Amino acid sequence: MYVRDTLDFTFFDWLTGVDAPPDSFAIVVHVYNPAAGRRLLLRTHVPRENPHLPTAVDIYRGANWHERETYEMFGVIFDGHPNLVPLLLPDGFEGHPLRKDFILAARVAKPWPGAKEPGESGHGAPSRRKTLPPGVPADWGPPDA
């Protein structure tokens, strides 16, 4: 409440999580002071084993959606949130897809066909500089493209 009431950062812009392995999640909040035209970025960390943080909905009503999304995507629990239920994912979805340890189903069903970077597979793949975006004719751009 100090940031809102004393420093006059009355506009809540956004809140998100960042996976910070191996031990924590970073929670980042952006607020705005419209009278002064100033922005403030607030950051905190919560432990990966017990990711709990008090809700900001009582201070900024706009935090409601953002906290629900962060709960669903990262598994961070906002204590005191009025309706901390899944928001975006289909019913029955298991896991938190924005965590770095989340296993993508597509990678399990079908292995990745190539290397992570051009040239890593040992098949003589061209470097990134020489690869044109899809749909661009070969005669566009520099001659060595």
BALO-480795 format. One record per residue (C-alpha): chain; x, y, z; residue in three letters; residue number from 0. Coordinates in Angstrom, 3 decimals, always signed. Example, Ala and Ser with C-alpha at 12.3 -4.5 7.8 and 13.67 -1.06 7.14 Angstrom:
<atom><unit>A</unit><x>+12.300</x><y>-4.500</y><z>+7.800</z><code>ala</code><pos>0</pos></atom>
<atom><unit>A</unit><x>+13.670</x><y>-1.060</y><z>+7.140</z><code>ser</code><pos>1</pos></atom>
//
This chain:
<atom><unit>A</unit><x>+0.000</x><y>+0.000</y><z>+0.000</z><code>met</code><pos>0</pos></atom>
<atom><unit>A</unit><x>+3.003</x><y>+2.271</y><z>+0.489</z><code>tyr</code><pos>1</pos></atom>
<atom><unit>A</unit><x>+3.761</x><y>+2.264</y><z>-3.234</z><code>val</code><pos>2</pos></atom>
<atom><unit>A</unit><x>+0.141</x><y>+3.078</y><z>-4.135</z><code>arg</code><pos>3</pos></atom>
<atom><unit>A</unit><x>-0.852</x><y>+5.469</y><z>-1.344</z><code>asp</code><pos>4</pos></atom>
<atom><unit>A</unit><x>+2.386</x><y>+7.274</y><z>-0.462</z><code>thr</code><pos>5</pos></atom>
<atom><unit>A</unit><x>+4.363</x><y>+7.167</y><z>-3.704</z><code>leu</code><pos>6</pos></atom>
<atom><unit>A</unit><x>+1.190</x><y>+7.553</y><z>-5.856</z><code>asp</code><pos>7</pos></atom>
<atom><unit>A</unit><x>+1.826</x><y>+4.607</y><z>-8.163</z><code>phe</code><pos>8</pos></atom>
<atom><unit>A</unit><x>-1.914</x><y>+4.173</y><z>-8.593</z><code>thr</code><pos>9</pos></atom>
<atom><unit>A</unit><x>-1.975</x><y>+2.355</y><z>-11.936</z><code>phe</code><pos>10</pos></atom>
<atom><unit>A</unit><x>-1.254</x><y>-1.383</y><z>-11.960</z><code>phe</code><pos>11</pos></atom>
<atom><unit>A</unit><x>+0.193</x><y>-2.375</y><z>-15.337</z><code>asp</code><pos>12</pos></atom>
<atom><unit>A</unit><x>+1.209</x><y>-6.054</y><z>-15.147</z><code>trp</code><pos>13</pos></atom>
<atom><unit>A</unit><x>+2.549</x><y>-8.916</y><z>-13.020</z><code>leu</code><pos>14</pos></atom>
<atom><unit>A</unit><x>+4.368</x><y>-12.027</y><z>-14.211</z><code>thr</code><pos>15</pos></atom>
<atom><unit>A</unit><x>+6.608</x><y>-14.839</y><z>-13.104</z><code>gly</code><pos>16</pos></atom>
<atom><unit>A</unit><x>+10.089</x><y>-15.788</y><z>-14.281</z><code>val</code><pos>17</pos></atom>
<atom><unit>A</unit><x>+11.508</x><y>-19.244</y><z>-13.701</z><code>asp</code><pos>18</pos></atom>
<atom><unit>A</unit><x>+14.883</x><y>-18.737</y><z>-12.002</z><code>ala</code><pos>19</pos></atom>
<atom><unit>A</unit><x>+16.305</x><y>-22.241</y><z>-11.518</z><code>pro</code><pos>20</pos></atom>
<atom><unit>A</unit><x>+17.407</x><y>-23.993</y><z>-9.493</z><code>pro</code><pos>21</pos></atom>
<atom><unit>A</unit><x>+15.847</x><y>-22.531</y><z>-6.371</z><code>asp</code><pos>22</pos></atom>
<atom><unit>A</unit><x>+13.203</x><y>-19.887</y><z>-7.047</z><code>ser</code><pos>23</pos></atom>
<atom><unit>A</unit><x>+10.715</x><y>-18.003</y><z>-9.164</z><code>phe</code><pos>24</pos></atom>
<atom><unit>A</unit><x>+10.993</x><y>-14.263</y><z>-9.635</z><code>ala</code><pos>25</pos></atom>
<atom><unit>A</unit><x>+7.753</x><y>-12.304</y><z>-9.493</z><code>ile</code><pos>26</pos></atom>
<atom><unit>A</unit><x>+7.882</x><y>-9.005</y><z>-11.360</z><code>val</code><pos>27</pos></atom>
<atom><unit>A</unit><x>+5.276</x><y>-6.236</y><z>-11.052</z><code>val</code><pos>28</pos></atom>
<atom><unit>A</unit><x>+5.088</x><y>-3.022</y><z>-13.082</z><code>his</code><pos>29</pos></atom>
<atom><unit>A</unit><x>+3.138</x><y>-0.026</y><z>-11.724</z><code>val</code><pos>30</pos></atom>
<atom><unit>A</unit><x>+2.759</x><y>+3.546</y><z>-12.968</z><code>tyr</code><pos>31</pos></atom>
<atom><unit>A</unit><x>+2.357</x><y>+6.997</y><z>-11.426</z><code>asn</code><pos>32</pos></atom>
<atom><unit>A</unit><x>+0.204</x><y>+8.887</y><z>-13.967</z><code>pro</code><pos>33</pos></atom>
<atom><unit>A</unit><x>+0.610</x><y>+12.305</y><z>-12.309</z><code>ala</code><pos>34</pos></atom>
<atom><unit>A</unit><x>+4.417</x><y>+12.173</y><z>-12.407</z><code>ala</code><pos>35</pos></atom>
<atom><unit>A</unit><x>+4.702</x><y>+9.996</y><z>-15.518</z><code>gly</code><pos>36</pos></atom>
<atom><unit>A</unit><x>+7.001</x><y>+7.580</y><z>-13.640</z><code>arg</code><pos>37</pos></atom>
<atom><unit>A</unit><x>+7.205</x><y>+3.811</y><z>-13.761</z><code>arg</code><pos>38</pos></atom>
<atom><unit>A</unit><x>+8.284</x><y>+1.384</y><z>-11.056</z><code>leu</code><pos>39</pos></atom>
<atom><unit>A</unit><x>+9.357</x><y>-2.233</y><z>-11.456</z><code>leu</code><pos>40</pos></atom>
<atom><unit>A</unit><x>+9.019</x><y>-4.323</y><z>-8.289</z><code>leu</code><pos>41</pos></atom>
<atom><unit>A</unit><x>+10.719</x><y>-7.721</y><z>-7.991</z><code>arg</code><pos>42</pos></atom>
<atom><unit>A</unit><x>+10.756</x><y>-10.486</y><z>-5.427</z><code>thr</code><pos>43</pos></atom>
<atom><unit>A</unit><x>+11.670</x><y>-14.160</y><z>-5.327</z><code>his</code><pos>44</pos></atom>
<atom><unit>A</unit><x>+9.679</x><y>-17.092</y><z>-3.957</z><code>val</code><pos>45</pos></atom>
<atom><unit>A</unit><x>+11.210</x><y>-20.514</y><z>-3.274</z><code>pro</code><pos>46</pos></atom>
<atom><unit>A</unit><x>+10.505</x><y>-23.250</y><z>-5.810</z><code>arg</code><pos>47</pos></atom>
<atom><unit>A</unit><x>+9.569</x><y>-25.773</y><z>-3.081</z><code>glu</code><pos>48</pos></atom>
<atom><unit>A</unit><x>+6.892</x><y>-23.563</y><z>-1.485</z><code>asn</code><pos>49</pos></atom>
<atom><unit>A</unit><x>+5.964</x><y>-20.765</y><z>-3.909</z><code>pro</code><pos>50</pos></atom>
<atom><unit>A</unit><x>+3.602</x><y>-18.626</y><z>-1.820</z><code>his</code><pos>51</pos></atom>
<atom><unit>A</unit><x>+3.178</x><y>-14.858</y><z>-1.960</z><code>leu</code><pos>52</pos></atom>
<atom><unit>A</unit><x>+0.445</x><y>-12.576</y><z>-0.555</z><code>pro</code><pos>53</pos></atom>
<atom><unit>A</unit><x>-2.047</x><y>-11.390</y><z>-3.147</z><code>thr</code><pos>54</pos></atom>
<atom><unit>A</unit><x>-1.953</x><y>-7.832</y><z>-4.463</z><code>ala</code><pos>55</pos></atom>
<atom><unit>A</unit><x>-5.643</x><y>-7.861</y><z>-5.456</z><code>val</code><pos>56</pos></atom>
<atom><unit>A</unit><x>-6.632</x><y>-5.925</y><z>-2.303</z><code>asp</code><pos>57</pos></atom>
<atom><unit>A</unit><x>-4.233</x><y>-3.145</y><z>-3.323</z><code>ile</code><pos>58</pos></atom>
<atom><unit>A</unit><x>-4.591</x><y>-3.288</y><z>-7.127</z><code>tyr</code><pos>59</pos></atom>
<atom><unit>A</unit><x>-7.773</x><y>-4.908</y><z>-8.487</z><code>arg</code><pos>60</pos></atom>
<atom><unit>A</unit><x>-6.053</x><y>-5.283</y><z>-11.858</z><code>gly</code><pos>61</pos></atom>
<atom><unit>A</unit><x>-3.678</x><y>-7.856</y><z>-10.358</z><code>ala</code><pos>62</pos></atom>
<atom><unit>A</unit><x>-6.472</x><y>-10.447</y><z>-10.301</z><code>asn</code><pos>63</pos></atom>
<atom><unit>A</unit><x>-6.037</x><y>-11.777</y><z>-13.852</z><code>trp</code><pos>64</pos></atom>
<atom><unit>A</unit><x>-2.237</x><y>-11.582</y><z>-13.747</z><code>his</code><pos>65</pos></atom>
<atom><unit>A</unit><x>-2.009</x><y>-13.541</y><z>-10.495</z><code>glu</code><pos>66</pos></atom>
<atom><unit>A</unit><x>-4.322</x><y>-16.237</y><z>-11.884</z><code>arg</code><pos>67</pos></atom>
<atom><unit>A</unit><x>-2.158</x><y>-16.525</y><z>-14.993</z><code>glu</code><pos>68</pos></atom>
<atom><unit>A</unit><x>+1.055</x><y>-16.714</y><z>-12.942</z><code>thr</code><pos>69</pos></atom>
<atom><unit>A</unit><x>-0.527</x><y>-19.341</y><z>-10.685</z><code>tyr</code><pos>70</pos></atom>
<atom><unit>A</unit><x>-1.531</x><y>-21.432</y><z>-13.681</z><code>glu</code><pos>71</pos></atom>
<atom><unit>A</unit><x>+1.672</x><y>-21.068</y><z>-15.708</z><code>met</code><pos>72</pos></atom>
<atom><unit>A</unit><x>+4.256</x><y>-21.240</y><z>-12.878</z><code>phe</code><pos>73</pos></atom>
<atom><unit>A</unit><x>+2.424</x><y>-22.696</y><z>-9.865</z><code>gly</code><pos>74</pos></atom>
<atom><unit>A</unit><x>+2.969</x><y>-19.651</y><z>-7.634</z><code>val</code><pos>75</pos></atom>
<atom><unit>A</unit><x>+0.186</x><y>-19.494</y><z>-5.034</z><code>ile</code><pos>76</pos></atom>
<atom><unit>A</unit><x>-1.091</x><y>-16.037</y><z>-4.122</z><code>phe</code><pos>77</pos></atom>
<atom><unit>A</unit><x>-2.425</x><y>-16.339</y><z>-0.575</z><code>asp</code><pos>78</pos></atom>
<atom><unit>A</unit><x>-5.696</x><y>-14.483</y><z>-0.054</z><code>gly</code><pos>79</pos></atom>
<atom><unit>A</unit><x>-6.567</x><y>-14.290</y><z>-3.767</z><code>his</code><pos>80</pos></atom>
<atom><unit>A</unit><x>-10.375</x><y>-14.209</y><z>-4.148</z><code>pro</code><pos>81</pos></atom>
<atom><unit>A</unit><x>-10.582</x><y>-16.703</y><z>-7.041</z><code>asn</code><pos>82</pos></atom>
<atom><unit>A</unit><x>-7.288</x><y>-18.492</y><z>-7.705</z><code>leu</code><pos>83</pos></atom>
<atom><unit>A</unit><x>-8.522</x><y>-20.925</y><z>-10.362</z><code>val</code><pos>84</pos></atom>
<atom><unit>A</unit><x>-7.119</x><y>-21.870</y><z>-13.781</z><code>pro</code><pos>85</pos></atom>
<atom><unit>A</unit><x>-7.623</x><y>-19.236</y><z>-16.431</z><code>leu</code><pos>86</pos></atom>
<atom><unit>A</unit><x>-6.154</x><y>-20.193</y><z>-19.817</z><code>leu</code><pos>87</pos></atom>
<atom><unit>A</unit><x>-5.415</x><y>-23.914</y><z>-20.010</z><code>leu</code><pos>88</pos></atom>
<atom><unit>A</unit><x>-8.008</x><y>-26.610</y><z>-20.770</z><code>pro</code><pos>89</pos></atom>
<atom><unit>A</unit><x>-9.680</x><y>-28.531</y><z>-17.942</z><code>asp</code><pos>90</pos></atom>
<atom><unit>A</unit><x>-7.564</x><y>-31.391</y><z>-16.679</z><code>gly</code><pos>91</pos></atom>
<atom><unit>A</unit><x>-4.260</x><y>-29.920</y><z>-17.847</z><code>phe</code><pos>92</pos></atom>
<atom><unit>A</unit><x>-1.446</x><y>-31.098</y><z>-15.578</z><code>glu</code><pos>93</pos></atom>
<atom><unit>A</unit><x>+1.681</x><y>-29.110</y><z>-14.818</z><code>gly</code><pos>94</pos></atom>
<atom><unit>A</unit><x>+2.832</x><y>-25.542</y><z>-15.260</z><code>his</code><pos>95</pos></atom>
<atom><unit>A</unit><x>+3.904</x><y>-24.937</y><z>-18.876</z><code>pro</code><pos>96</pos></atom>
<atom><unit>A</unit><x>+6.156</x><y>-21.903</y><z>-18.353</z><code>leu</code><pos>97</pos></atom>
<atom><unit>A</unit><x>+8.432</x><y>-23.675</y><z>-15.893</z><code>arg</code><pos>98</pos></atom>
<atom><unit>A</unit><x>+11.755</x><y>-24.597</y><z>-17.426</z><code>lys</code><pos>99</pos></atom>
<atom><unit>A</unit><x>+11.429</x><y>-28.180</y><z>-16.180</z><code>asp</code><pos>100</pos></atom>
<atom><unit>A</unit><x>+8.066</x><y>-28.686</y><z>-17.929</z><code>phe</code><pos>101</pos></atom>
<atom><unit>A</unit><x>+8.333</x><y>-31.447</y><z>-20.539</z><code>ile</code><pos>102</pos></atom>
<atom><unit>A</unit><x>+6.687</x><y>-30.573</y><z>-23.843</z><code>leu</code><pos>103</pos></atom>
<atom><unit>A</unit><x>+4.382</x><y>-33.355</y><z>-25.060</z><code>ala</code><pos>104</pos></atom>
<atom><unit>A</unit><x>+5.425</x><y>-32.736</y><z>-28.658</z><code>ala</code><pos>105</pos></atom>
<atom><unit>A</unit><x>+9.053</x><y>-33.568</y><z>-27.779</z><code>arg</code><pos>106</pos></atom>
<atom><unit>A</unit><x>+7.982</x><y>-36.850</y><z>-26.153</z><code>val</code><pos>107</pos></atom>
<atom><unit>A</unit><x>+5.728</x><y>-37.941</y><z>-29.029</z><code>ala</code><pos>108</pos></atom>
<atom><unit>A</unit><x>+8.140</x><y>-36.987</y><z>-31.787</z><code>lys</code><pos>109</pos></atom>
<atom><unit>A</unit><x>+11.869</x><y>-36.359</y><z>-31.354</z><code>pro</code><pos>110</pos></atom>
<atom><unit>A</unit><x>+13.316</x><y>-33.070</y><z>-32.519</z><code>trp</code><pos>111</pos></atom>
<atom><unit>A</unit><x>+14.391</x><y>-33.664</y><z>-36.141</z><code>pro</code><pos>112</pos></atom>
<atom><unit>A</unit><x>+17.498</x><y>-31.531</y><z>-36.205</z><code>gly</code><pos>113</pos></atom>
<atom><unit>A</unit><x>+20.131</x><y>-29.719</y><z>-34.262</z><code>ala</code><pos>114</pos></atom>
<atom><unit>A</unit><x>+19.444</x><y>-26.828</y><z>-31.947</z><code>lys</code><pos>115</pos></atom>
<atom><unit>A</unit><x>+21.559</x><y>-24.436</y><z>-34.013</z><code>glu</code><pos>116</pos></atom>
<atom><unit>A</unit><x>+22.535</x><y>-24.524</y><z>-37.691</z><code>pro</code><pos>117</pos></atom>
<atom><unit>A</unit><x>+25.801</x><y>-26.379</y><z>-38.155</z><code>gly</code><pos>118</pos></atom>
<atom><unit>A</unit><x>+25.524</x><y>-28.454</y><z>-34.942</z><code>glu</code><pos>119</pos></atom>
<atom><unit>A</unit><x>+24.293</x><y>-31.627</y><z>-36.584</z><code>ser</code><pos>120</pos></atom>
<atom><unit>A</unit><x>+27.524</x><y>-32.211</y><z>-38.534</z><code>gly</code><pos>121</pos></atom>
<atom><unit>A</unit><x>+25.610</x><y>-32.308</y><z>-41.812</z><code>his</code><pos>122</pos></atom>
<atom><unit>A</unit><x>+27.116</x><y>-29.079</y><z>-43.062</z><code>gly</code><pos>123</pos></atom>
<atom><unit>A</unit><x>+24.055</x><y>-26.935</y><z>-42.420</z><code>ala</code><pos>124</pos></atom>
<atom><unit>A</unit><x>+24.419</x><y>-23.309</y><z>-43.493</z><code>pro</code><pos>125</pos></atom>
<atom><unit>A</unit><x>+25.092</x><y>-20.622</y><z>-40.916</z><code>ser</code><pos>126</pos></atom>
<atom><unit>A</unit><x>+22.269</x><y>-18.361</y><z>-39.810</z><code>arg</code><pos>127</pos></atom>
<atom><unit>A</unit><x>+23.582</x><y>-15.423</y><z>-41.859</z><code>arg</code><pos>128</pos></atom>
<atom><unit>A</unit><x>+23.152</x><y>-17.303</y><z>-45.117</z><code>lys</code><pos>129</pos></atom>
<atom><unit>A</unit><x>+19.644</x><y>-18.598</y><z>-44.457</z><code>thr</code><pos>130</pos></atom>
<atom><unit>A</unit><x>+16.804</x><y>-16.550</y><z>-45.930</z><code>leu</code><pos>131</pos></atom>
<atom><unit>A</unit><x>+13.403</x><y>-16.417</y><z>-44.219</z><code>pro</code><pos>132</pos></atom>
<atom><unit>A</unit><x>+10.703</x><y>-18.688</y><z>-45.676</z><code>pro</code><pos>133</pos></atom>
<atom><unit>A</unit><x>+9.058</x><y>-17.257</y><z>-48.798</z><code>gly</code><pos>134</pos></atom>
<atom><unit>A</unit><x>+11.918</x><y>-14.909</y><z>-49.714</z><code>val</code><pos>135</pos></atom>
<atom><unit>A</unit><x>+13.185</x><y>-15.530</y><z>-53.268</z><code>pro</code><pos>136</pos></atom>
<atom><unit>A</unit><x>+16.807</x><y>-16.687</y><z>-53.487</z><code>ala</code><pos>137</pos></atom>
<atom><unit>A</unit><x>+17.798</x><y>-13.729</y><z>-55.677</z><code>asp</code><pos>138</pos></atom>
<atom><unit>A</unit><x>+16.791</x><y>-11.130</y><z>-53.033</z><code>trp</code><pos>139</pos></atom>
<atom><unit>A</unit><x>+19.436</x><y>-9.730</y><z>-50.738</z><code>gly</code><pos>140</pos></atom>
<atom><unit>A</unit><x>+23.226</x><y>-9.823</y><z>-50.939</z><code>pro</code><pos>141</pos></atom>
<atom><unit>A</unit><x>+24.804</x><y>-12.345</y><z>-53.355</z><code>pro</code><pos>142</pos></atom>
<atom><unit>A</unit><x>+26.257</x><y>-14.447</y><z>-50.525</z><code>asp</code><pos>143</pos></atom>
<atom><unit>A</unit><x>+22.871</x><y>-14.849</y><z>-48.804</z><code>ala</code><pos>144</pos></atom>
//
